[in-house]
Amino acid sequence: MSVDAVVVTYNRVPKLVECLENLISIDNVAKIFVIDNASTDSTKDVLQEFSEKSAKIEVTRTKKNLGGAGGFNTGLKCFLDRGRSDFVWLMDDDTVPGQKSLALLLEGLHSLPKDRRGFAVGKTVWTDGNRTKMNIPVYVDSDLSEFGDDIRTVKSASFVAILFPKETVAAVGLPIKEFFIWGDDVEYTSRITRFGFWGIEVQNAEILHKMGANNETNILNENENADRIERYFYDFRNRMYISRHEGLGRYIRTIIGRFFWAAKLVCLPTKFKARKLKILIKGTLAGFTFNPPVEKGE
C-alpha cells in the first residue's frame, strides 16, 4: 500500500534532513512532495542534494513564505495533480515519522468502513517522551472498539504526520491558505468530520514531534521575544472563523471569551501587555469579516 508524503519546511535544515531521511527509508512512501516556503538559509541547496539522491523527492519552492497553511495547501495540490498513491501523509519538517507508525495508521484507516475514512493521527510525543501539549486531538465520545483496541474517535487534530485518503481530500477540498499559521489543521479536520467522515487517533502509532519547546499556543507565555507576539494575530483571527462555522452558540462563546482574555492580559503577570492587547483586539476585529473561500480538491 503506497503513500505519498507532504513536508512543509522553512529555514530548519537540521530538522528537515532528519525528517526526509526517515521518510526516504520507509518502503511504503512512494513520493515526497517538499514545499520550501521561500527559505532564506541553505534549504534550497540541501533539497537539491536530496533530489539527486532519491527519486522520491519532488521539491516545490514558493515565491514567498505562505505559512504552514499555504504550504499544506500547495502540497495537497501537488499530491492531487501528480501523486499516484491512495493516501497522503502530511507533516512539518520537525516531525520524525517511522515505518511502524505509518503501518499502524494505514491499518487503522483500513479497519473503518470505506465511506467513513476521514483521517488518522498517531500519539504525538516530544523529545522527552511526553505528549506534545499542542498536538492533543479533540476527542469524541464514541465507541470504535470494534475497529481496534487502540483507536479513539477525534473531532479535530494537528497536521503532525496525519494520514488522509485521497478521496477525502477530493471530497472536502483543501486547507484554507489564508489562515497562514495556526488553526488551519483544526479547521480542516473539523470540516472533514462535519462532512460525516470519521477521524481517529491510533494510540499505539507514536510520532516524534521535535518542537523547540513542549508548550501550548498561548500569548500569555510570550515573555522573551516580543516580535513573536505579532503572530498571535492569526491565532485570534482564525479562531473566530472556526467558531463561526461551528454554530452560533460556539461563536458567541468565543466572542465573550475575548473579554476574559483581555482581563487575563491586564491582571496576570505577563510582559508586553499593551502590545498583546493590541494584537488581541486587532485579530478579533479582523475575525468578524475574515471569510476566505474553500478551494475544491481538484
KALIN-V246038 format. One record per residue. N is the residue number from 0. RES is the residue in three letters. PHI is phi in degrees with one decimal (999 if undefined). BURIAL is # if it has 24 or more other ideal C-beta (glycine too) atoms within 12 Angstrom, else .. Layout:
# KALIN-V246038
<<N RES PHI BURIAL> <N RES PHI BURIAL>>
This chain:
# KALIN-V246038
<<0 MET 999 .> <1 SER -87.9 .> <2 VAL -135.3 #> <3 ASP -99.0 #> <4 ALA -113.9 #> <5 VAL -123.1 #> <6 VAL -122.1 #> <7 VAL -103.4 #> <8 THR -133.3 #> <9 TYR -157.4 #> <10 ASN 57.0 .> <11 ARG -139.0 #> <12 VAL -55.6 #> <13 PRO -57.4 .> <14 LYS -70.1 #> <15 LEU -61.0 #> <16 VAL -59.4 #> <17 GLU -64.5 #> <18 CYS -61.2 #> <19 LEU -68.6 #> <20 GLU -60.1 #> <21 ASN -67.8 #> <22 LEU -63.9 #> <23 ILE -60.9 #> <24 SER -77.2 .> <25 ILE -87.8 #> <26 ASP -60.5 .> <27 ASN -68.1 #> <28 VAL -79.4 #> <29 ALA -89.2 #> <30 LYS -141.4 #> <31 ILE -124.9 #> <32 PHE -88.8 #> <33 VAL -100.2 #> <34 ILE -103.2 #> <35 ASP -90.0 #> <36 ASN -79.8 #> <37 ALA 56.4 .> <38 SER -59.4 #> <39 THR -110.6 .> <40 ASP -98.4 .> <41 SER -89.9 .> <42 THR -55.3 #> <43 LYS -58.6 #> <44 ASP -67.7 .> <45 VAL -63.8 #> <46 LEU -68.4 #> <47 GLN -62.5 .> <48 GLU -64.3 .> <49 PHE -63.3 #> <50 SER -62.5 .> <51 GLU -73.8 .> <52 LYS -82.5 .> <53 SER -132.8 #> <54 ALA -72.8 .> <55 LYS -70.3 #> <56 ILE -83.5 #> <57 GLU -129.5 #> <58 VAL -105.2 #> <59 THR -120.3 #> <60 ARG -106.3 #> <61 THR -77.7 #> <62 LYS -75.3 .> <63 LYS -147.3 .> <64 ASN -71.6 #> <65 LEU -94.3 #> <66 GLY 74.0 #> <67 GLY -61.0 #> <68 ALA -62.6 #> <69 GLY -66.2 #> <70 GLY -65.1 #> <71 PHE -69.8 #> <72 ASN -59.0 #> <73 THR -63.3 #> <74 GLY -63.4 #> <75 LEU -70.3 #> <76 LYS -63.4 #> <77 CYS -60.3 #> <78 PHE -62.4 #> <79 LEU -66.8 #> <80 ASP -77.4 .> <81 ARG -126.5 .> <82 GLY -75.2 #> <83 ARG -119.1 .> <84 SER -96.1 #> <85 ASP -88.5 #> <86 PHE -135.4 #> <87 VAL -130.6 #> <88 TRP -115.6 #> <89 LEU -99.5 #> <90 MET -165.2 #> <91 ASP -83.1 #> <92 ASP -73.7 #> <93 ASP -98.2 #> <94 THR -100.3 #> <95 VAL -113.8 #> <96 PRO -82.1 #> <97 GLY -157.0 #> <98 GLN -58.4 .> <99 LYS -65.0 .> <100 SER -64.3 #> <101 LEU -62.9 #> <102 ALA -59.9 #> <103 LEU -69.6 #> <104 LEU -64.9 #> <105 LEU -62.7 #> <106 GLU -61.9 #> <107 GLY -62.6 #> <108 LEU -65.1 #> <109 HIS -70.1 #> <110 SER -76.8 #> <111 LEU -86.3 #> <112 PRO -58.1 .> <113 LYS -57.2 .> <114 ASP -79.7 .> <115 ARG -117.2 #> <116 ARG -75.9 #> <117 GLY -99.6 #> <118 PHE -162.8 #> <119 ALA -135.7 #> <120 VAL -124.4 #> <121 GLY -103.8 #> <122 LYS -85.9 #> <123 THR -88.9 #> <124 VAL -124.4 #> <125 TRP -91.2 #> <126 THR -65.6 .> <127 ASP -92.9 .> <128 GLY 91.3 .> <129 ASN -81.4 .> <130 ARG -63.2 #> <131 THR -76.2 #> <132 LYS -64.8 .> <133 MET -88.7 #> <134 ASN -117.1 #> <135 ILE -77.2 #> <136 PRO -66.1 #> <137 VAL -89.3 .> <138 TYR -82.8 .> <139 VAL -117.8 .> <140 ASP -79.0 .> <141 SER -145.2 .> <142 ASP -91.3 .> <143 LEU -114.4 #> <144 SER -61.1 .> <145 GLU -67.1 .> <146 PHE -97.6 #> <147 GLY 153.6 #> <148 ASP -68.2 .> <149 ASP -102.4 .> <150 ILE -107.8 #> <151 ARG -122.9 #> <152 THR -81.8 #> <153 VAL -130.2 #> <154 LYS -88.2 #> <155 SER -151.0 #> <156 ALA -157.2 #> <157 SER -88.3 #> <158 PHE -83.6 #> <159 VAL -117.5 #> <160 ALA 53.7 #> <161 ILE -95.9 #> <162 LEU -109.8 #> <163 PHE -121.4 #> <164 PRO -70.4 #> <165 LYS -60.6 #> <166 GLU -62.4 .> <167 THR -67.4 #> <168 VAL -60.7 #> <169 ALA -63.8 #> <170 ALA -77.9 #> <171 VAL -100.5 #> <172 GLY 93.5 #> <173 LEU -108.1 #> <174 PRO -59.2 #> <175 ILE -81.4 #> <176 LYS -66.4 #> <177 GLU -68.8 #> <178 PHE -63.5 #> <179 PHE 67.0 #> <180 ILE -137.8 #> <181 TRP 67.0 #> <182 GLY 95.4 #> <183 ASP -62.4 #> <184 ASP -71.2 #> <185 VAL -63.9 #> <186 GLU -60.6 #> <187 TYR -68.0 #> <188 THR -70.2 #> <189 SER -65.4 #> <190 ARG -62.5 #> <191 ILE -61.5 #> <192 THR -70.2 #> <193 ARG -65.8 .> <194 PHE -72.5 #> <195 GLY 101.1 .> <196 PHE -80.6 #> <197 TRP -101.3 #> <198 GLY -107.5 #> <199 ILE -132.5 #> <200 GLU -108.5 #> <201 VAL -93.4 #> <202 GLN -72.1 #> <203 ASN -93.9 .> <204 ALA -97.2 #> <205 GLU -90.5 #> <206 ILE -120.8 #> <207 LEU -89.4 #> <208 HIS -115.9 #> <209 LYS -91.8 #> <210 MET -66.5 #> <211 GLY -63.0 .> <212 ALA -150.2 .> <213 ASN -87.9 .> <214 ASN -123.8 .> <215 GLU -82.6 .> <216 THR -74.1 #> <217 ASN -153.6 .> <218 ILE -63.0 #> <219 LEU -62.1 #> <220 ASN -87.2 #> <221 GLU -84.6 #> <222 ASN -118.4 .> <223 GLU -110.1 .> <224 ASN -120.5 .> <225 ALA -62.3 .> <226 ASP -65.3 .> <227 ARG -69.6 #> <228 ILE -60.6 #> <229 GLU -59.4 .> <230 ARG -63.0 #> <231 TYR -72.4 #> <232 PHE -54.1 #> <233 TYR -67.0 #> <234 ASP -62.2 #> <235 PHE -67.0 #> <236 ARG -66.2 #> <237 ASN -66.5 #> <238 ARG -67.0 #> <239 MET -63.1 #> <240 TYR -61.9 #> <241 ILE -60.0 #> <242 SER -66.9 #> <243 ARG -62.3 #> <244 HIS -88.8 #> <245 GLU -109.1 #> <246 GLY 113.9 .> <247 LEU -61.6 .> <248 GLY -61.0 .> <249 ARG -65.7 .> <250 TYR -63.4 .> <251 ILE -64.1 .> <252 ARG -63.4 .> <253 THR -65.8 #> <254 ILE -63.2 .> <255 ILE -62.7 .> <256 GLY -62.0 .> <257 ARG -66.0 #> <258 PHE -68.5 .> <259 PHE -67.0 .> <260 TRP -61.7 #> <261 ALA -62.4 #> <262 ALA -64.2 .> <263 LYS -61.7 .> <264 LEU -64.4 #> <265 VAL -79.1 .> <266 CYS -93.3 .> <267 LEU -83.8 .> <268 PRO -75.4 .> <269 THR -140.5 #> <270 LYS -83.0 .> <271 PHE 56.3 #> <272 LYS -56.3 #> <273 ALA -62.7 .> <274 ARG -65.7 #> <275 LYS -68.4 #> <276 LEU -62.8 #> <277 LYS -60.8 .> <278 ILE -68.3 #> <279 LEU -57.9 #> <280 ILE -67.3 .> <281 LYS -61.8 #> <282 GLY -66.7 #> <283 THR -65.6 #> <284 LEU -62.2 .> <285 ALA -63.7 #> <286 GLY -66.3 #> <287 PHE -65.7 .> <288 THR -113.8 .> <289 PHE -75.5 #> <290 ASN -147.0 .> <291 PRO -69.0 #> <292 PRO -75.1 .> <293 VAL -96.5 #> <294 GLU -76.6 #> <295 LYS -70.7 .> <296 GLY -85.6 #> <297 GLU -117.2 .>>
